[in-house]
Amino acid sequence: MAVTVKPTQAAWRRVSAAVRAHEKQPRGSMGAIRKKIFAAPKTAITFKITGDASGGGKYYGRSFTGAIGTAATGNLAESDLGTLATADNLLIFNLQELGQSTHELTAGTPKVKYFTGHIKGKAEDGKTLVWFNGIDAGECA
């Protein structure tokens, strides 16, 4: 799944610096510059919370990968989000629960929770570490 990220001002400054540096290089080296300019970071991830981890505000979950649904007809289904991992592969930190010893989000009941967050690295157990700002949709009603 391709992710498009809008460049920040700092990113544009780096691009401008790269272009200026390229102007001093011999012709034919623009391909390397293009790769640097158009390589969007792949940090966004859509996931499903499957359970609580031992610390407050920390959860286990599974990521969606592969092709996403593109049909405009029919109701939105989990399969439209991609293929769900078969086992927990994420350690998820909910930044809304920073400093709390409890879990505010529920996994599976009354409704399954889906969120989008940002990959921040690897946890000690090898799971992908994800940060997000999430509230329970039931609290918005």
N, C-alpha and C positions, 0 to 999 in steps of 0.2 A: 504494500500500500504506500503510495507516494505521499509525502508530507510537504506542504509548501509553507515556508516561514517568511514573514515580511521582515526584510533586513532592518536593523536598527541604524541610528546615525553613526554609531561606532563602526558597524559593518561597512557602511558606505565609505567612511573615511579610509578603512583598510583597502577597499576596492580601488578608491582613487589613488592611494599610495602605490598599489600594485600596478595600476595602469601607467602612472608616472614612471615607475621603475621599468616597466616594459618599453616605454618610449626610448629608453636609453639602451635597450637590448637590440641585437641584430634581428632583422625580419625573420618570420617563420616560427617565433616562439609564442605566438598568441594562444595556441591550444592549451598550454599549461596555465595561462592566466584565466582562460574561460573555465577550466575545471575548478579553479579556486573560487571564481565568482559564482558559479551556478551550482555548486555542491551544497544543497540545503541540508542542514543537520537533521537527522532522523531521531528526534527526541520525544515526539508526541506518541502516546500509546493509549488505546482504548482497552479497558479491562473490566472484569466482573469480580466483585468482592465475594469470596467464598467462606471466609471465617475470620475470627479474631486471632491476632498474634498475642503473645503474652504481655506486651506492654500497652499502656493506654494510647489510643490514637494510631495503633499499628494493626495492620490487617494482612491476611493472605489473599491472593487472588490469582486469576488466570487471564492471560492476554489473548487478544484476537489477532490473527494473522491471516494472510492470504487475500484472495479476492473478496471484494465487498459487493453487496447487492446494488444493482443499478436500475432496476425496474421502478417506474413511477406508480405502478398499479399494485394493489394488494396492501395488506397491513404490514407495518414494519415488524420484522421477526429477528430473533437472535442471529439466525443464519445470514441476515443482511449485513451484519457487522463483521463478518469474516468467519474463520474457523477458530473455535475456542480451544485452547490448550487442554489436553486430557488430564493434566495434573497441575497443582499449584506451582507456578513458576515465578511469582512476584511477591516481594515484601513491600507493602504499600504504607506510606506515611501520610496521614491526613493532617495537613498543617492547621486546620481549624481546631484540632484537638491538642495543640501544642501545650505541654505542661500538665495535661489532665491524666488521671490514672484510670479512666473509664473508656468505654467504646460507645460512641454516639450513633454509629451506623450499624445497621443489622444486615446480616447476610441471608438472603433468601426469603425472609418473612418480615412483614406481610408481602413485600414485593422484592424481586431480585434487583440488586443495585448495579448499575453500569456507570462508569465514569471515564473521563479522559484526564490523563496526567502527563508528567514528564519523566523520562528515564534519567536517573541521577547516578547510575553506576551499578555495582554488584554488592549484595549483602554478604555477610560472612559465610552463609550456607550455600552461596553460589546463585541464589535467586536474584533476579533483576530488581533493583531498588527503584521505586517510583514514588514521587511526591505529587500531591494534588490538594486542592482546596475543595472539600466536599461537605455538603450538608444533606441530611436525609430529606428526600423530596416530600415526605409526609409532613415535615415541619413548615413547608411553604403553603399549605392549604389553609 
